[in-house]
Amino acid sequence: MSAAFAQPNAKPLPYAPSVENPGPDEARIFEELAETMLSISAKTFEDSGHANRSVHAKSHGLLIGRLDVLDDLPAELAQGLFARAESYPAILRLSTTPGDILPDSVSTPRGLAVKVLGVSGDRMPGSEDEATQDFVMANAPVFSAPDAKQFLKTLKLLAATTDRAETAKKALSAGLRAAERVVEAFGGESATLKTLGGHPETHILGETFYSQAALRFGDHIAKLQIVPVSPELTALANAPLTVNGKPNGLREAVVEFFRDNEAVWELRAQLRTDEERMPVEDASVLWPEELSPYRAVARLTVPAQTAWSEERSRAGDDRLSFSPWHGLAAHRPLGSIMRARRLAYDRSAEFRMDRNGCPMQEPSAGYRLPG
C-alpha cells in the first residue's frame, strides 16, 4: 500500500505552543546566522552588481500552476489551507542551494518553493496584509543540521567558499559525487557530501521535496512532502542528466520538459503521532513512516509553458520572496531551524530590494508570471 493511501497507526498529537523549546541564546544565533547569510549576498553583489538570495540563488524553473485541495479529507487532514476542497493559483520556483550562481556541474541539493495565492484566514504576524501561503521544500527528508546553532557552523563554511575559484569547485564537486556514490553503494547517504557539491547529477523534475522541519497543521503538527505523480515526472526519478559543458543544464532540461508536458505532483502530510521519535526541535531526525505515513492532501498541476526566461527571472527571482513565515497561523513553522528562517529571509529580501531598487511583491490570485 502506498504512503498516499496508507492508514495512520496512531492518533495525531495536538498542537500546543509548548511543543517548541527555544534556547536561551537563540536571538544571538539567529542574528549571526542572518548576518552570515547577508555576507554571501554582499559578496556576490560586489562581483556582479546584482543582489541575489543568500541561498538558493539560482533558479531553474519559474512556473505558474494550480493547487487543488482534495475532497472528503478525513478530519485530521482537513486543516488550515486544506480544510475544504478548493483550487488556488500557485507559483513554483525550482532552485539549487548555493548563494552564488554556479555552473550546474557543481552539483548541489535542490529546492522547490511554492507560493499559493488567494488564501484567506487568520495569518501569522507580519503577513496580515497578504493572501498567500508559502511552502519551502528541499529534496531531502531531513535538514542537514538539528538546529540553527549547528547549521550556523555549516553556513560559515559555505560562506567562506562563496565566489572562490569556479574551476576548483567543479573538480571538488566531481570528487564529492564519486565519494557519495561509494557511500550509497553501501546503502548509506551523506548530507554533508551532497551539500558541499556531491549531489548526484540527475534530473531535477524527478525529485521528491520535503519541508524537512515541522510546521503546525491546524490542530496538529506535520511535515510535508511534494511527490511527482504524473507519468512524465515519475519517469525522471533518479534519471541521469549530463550537465558537463552545460552551465545551465538543469534549467535547459526544465524548459525542454515544460515546452510540451504537463506536470502533476501530490502534496502529502505526515502527522506527528509520537513525542519521542518525532521531535519538533531537531530537524535532522527522520520521522518514521511506520508510525505515520505521508498522506495526500492536495495536487499541484503545472501545464506546459515557458518555464524560464530573463523576464520571468526579473519577476520571480527579484520581486518574489518565498518564506515559510508567509502564510496562515494554522501552518506556523515550528522548531529552531524554522524560527531562524524568519529573520534570515526577511533580511535577504530587504537586501535584494535595497540593492536592486525593486520592491518585493506578494501577488494576488490573478497574478501571472511574464514571459
N, C-alpha and C positions, 0 to 999 in steps of 0.2 A: 504494500500500500504506500503510495507516495506521501511525502510530508504534507502536500497541499490538502489531502483528504483524510489523513490520519486523525484519530480522535485523541484528545489530551488524556493523560493518565491521572491528573490531579487537578483540583480546582485552582484557578489563578489566585495569586496572593493580591490583597488590596494595595492600592497606592496610598501612601501617607507621607507627609514631609519628612518624617523621622527615618525614612529609608536612606536618606543622604546624611553623611557624616563628614562635613568639611574639616580640613586640618587647620591648626592654628596659624600656620604661615602661608595659607593659600593666597591671600591678597598679594604678598610679595612674589610668590612663584608665578602667579598669573601676570603680574606686571612685567617680570623678567622674561616670561615666555612671549608676551606681546611685543616687547621691545626687540627680542631676538628675531622674531618674525619680520618686524619692520626693517631690521638691518639687512635682511635678504632683499626686500623690495627696494631699499635705498641703494644697494649696490647695483642691482640690475637697472634701476633708473639712471644711475650715474653713467652707465655704459651705453644705454640705448636711448635715453631721453623719453622713455615711456614707462609709466608706472604699472607694474603687473601685480597679481596676487603674490603673497609671500609663499604660499604653497599652491599646488595645482594651477600653476600659471598658464600652462599650455593646454588649449582646448583642441579636441579632435572631432567634436561634433556639437552643434548648437541647433536644437530641434524643437519643433512645436508638435505637441501631441495631445492626447486626451486621457484623463484618468477616470475610469468607471468603477465606482464602488459597487461591489457585488450585492445582489438582492438576497433577502432572507438569511442574513448572517445570524448566527447564534448570539445571544445577549452579550456574552463576554467579549465578542469581537466587534459588535455594533457599537463602537465607542468613538467619541470625538469626530474627526473627519469622516469616519466610516459608520456613523450612526444610522444612516439611511442610504438607500440606493440613489446615487446622484452621479452626474457626469460633470467634469471640470476640465477646462483647458489646462495644459501643463507645458512648462518649458523644461527641457533636459539639456544638461551640459556634461559631456564626456571629457575627461582630462587625465593627465598624469601628474605625479606628486611634486616634482621639483619646483622651486621658485624661479629658476632661470629657464629660458627657452632653449632646450637641448634637442639635438637630433634624436630620432626615435631609436637609434641603435644603442643609446644609453637607456636601457630598458628598466623602467621603474613601475611601482604599483599604479593601478588605475583607479579613477574615481568617477562616480555618477552623482550629480546634484539634480534634484527635481524641485521645481517651484510650481505648486498647484495654485491656480488663480481663481478668484471669485469665491473665496472661502469666508464664511461668516461664523460668528460665535465669540465667546469670551477669549481674549487674547493675552499673550504673555506681555509683561511690562516692556515698554519700548517699541512695541509693534501695534499699539492700539489703533493707529490710523491706517493700518494696512489690511489687505484682504487676501493674503497669501499664506500658504503652508509649505515650508521648505523641508526636504529630507536630504541629508548629506551622507553619501554612501561611499564605501571603498570595497575593493574586490578581495577582501579577506574577512573571515567571520569574527575575528577579534582584533583589537587595537594592538599596536606593536609595543606598547608600554602599559603598565597597570594604571598609572595616574599621571597627572600633569608634572609632578616633581621628577619622575623618571623620564618622561617624554622630553623635558627640557634638556636633559643631557644629550639625547639623540639629536635634538634640534640644533643644539650648539655645534655638534659635529657636522651636520648638514650645512649650517650657515657658514662654517669655515671653508667649505668647498665651493660655495657659490662663485660662479664665474672663473673658476680655475680652469686650467688647460683642457679644452674640449677633447683633443686627441687622447689625452691621458684618461679622461672619463670613459671614452669609448673602449679603450683597452681594458680598463678596470671592469667595466660592465661585462665584457666578454668573459673575463676570468671569473667573475662572480656568478654568471649564468652557468658556467661549467661546474662550479662548486655546488650550486643549487641542484643541478641535475644529479650529481653524486648523492647529495642528501636525500633527494626524492627517490632515487633508485633503491634506497634502503628503507623506504616507507616514511621518511620524515619530511620536514619542510622548515625553512629558516626565514622568519620575517625579517631578520637583520640583513641577510644576503639580498633579499628582494628589495628592501627599502634602499639599500646603497647602490642598486643598479643591476641586480641579478635576477630580475623578473624574467620568466620565460618569454620568448618572442612569439606571442600568439595574438590572434585577432581580438581586439578589444570588445567587439559586439558579442563574443561568446562568453563573456564573464558573468558571474553572479555577483551581485553587490550587496553589502551589508551595512547596517547602521553601526555595527561594531559595539558601540556603547548603548546603554539603556535609555529609554525615554518613557515618560508617562503615556499610558494608553487608556485614557479616560479613568475608569475606576480601578485600572490595573497598571501593570508595568510590562514593557515588551522590548524586544529587539526586532528590527525589521530586516527584510531580505527582498531584493528585486531579482527575479529569475527569468531568463529567456524561456518562452514557451512556444512561439511560432516556429514552424519547421526551419525557416530560413535562418533564424537565430540559433536554434539548438544545433544545427549543422556546424556552427562555428565554434562550439565549445572545445577549447584546447587546440583549435586549428592553427597550425604553424603559419606565421606571417613573416616573410623575409623583408626586413627594412634596411638592410645594409645598402648604402648608396642612395637611400630614400629618407632624407631628413624628416619629412612629414608623412612617412609611410602609413602610420596609423590613421591619420586624418584622410589620406587619399583612399584608404580601404573603406572608411565610414562613408565618404562621399560616394564612392562607387556603389556601395550596398544600397544606399537610400535613393539612388538615381531611379531604381526600378522596383524596390521592395518595400513592403510594409513590415514593421516590427511590432511584436507584442511581447510584453513582459508581464509577469504576475507579481504583485506586491503582497508579501506574506508577513504575518506577525507571529512571533514566538513569545507567548505569555509566560511571565515568571511564576513558577509554581513551587520553588524550593529556596529558602533563605540562604542556606549554606552553599549549595552547589551552583547557584545562580546569583552571584553578588552584583550589586549596583555600582559600588565604588571602584572595583577592579575591572577595568575594561579589557584586560588581557585574558580573562577566563572564558573559556568556551562553555556556553550554556548547553547542557546535554539535550539532544533532541529526543532521547528516550524518555526524558522527564516531561518535555513539552515540545512537540513538533512545530515547525513553521506551518501556518495555515493561511490560505488565501483570503484576502480581504478586498482586493481591487485588481484591475488590469490597466496597464499602460499601453496605449496603442499609438504608434507614430507612423503616419502614412509616408509614402515616397515623397521626397522633397530635396531641395538643395541643402545638404547637411552642414556645410560650412562655406563661408565666403568672407572676404575682408569686411564687407558691410555688416554682415552678421556678427563678426568678431567685435567690431566697434560697439555694437548694441549689446551683445550678450556678455562679452568679456569686460568691457569698460564701464557699462552702465548698470549691470545687474550684480547684485551681491547675494550669494546663497549662504544662509546660516541656519542652523537648527533652532536658533532663537527667533526666527521669523515664523510666527505661527500661533496656533491655538494653545490656550492654557492646558487643554486636555492632552497635549503632546509635548509638555515641558521636557527639555533634555535633563538627564539625571547623571550624577557621578562627576568625579573630578575632571575627567577629560572634557566632558560636555560643558561644565561650568567655565573651564578655561577658554573655551572657544568663543564665548560671548565677547569678552574684551578684545581678544586677538582678532576676531573677524571684524568687529566694529572699527578697530584701529586701521586694519588693512583697507577697508572701504573708504575711510576718511583720507588715508594717504593717496589712494588712487584718484579720489575725487579732487583733492587739492592739486596734485601734480598734473593730472590730465585736463583739469578745468572742465570736468564732465560730471554733472550731478548723478548720484545713484538714483535708481528708479525701482519702485515696487509696482509692477504693472497690474492693470485691471483685467477683468475677464476677457475683454475684447482685444487684448494686446496681440500683435503679430510681429515676429522677428522679420527684419527686412531681408532682401535678397532671395 
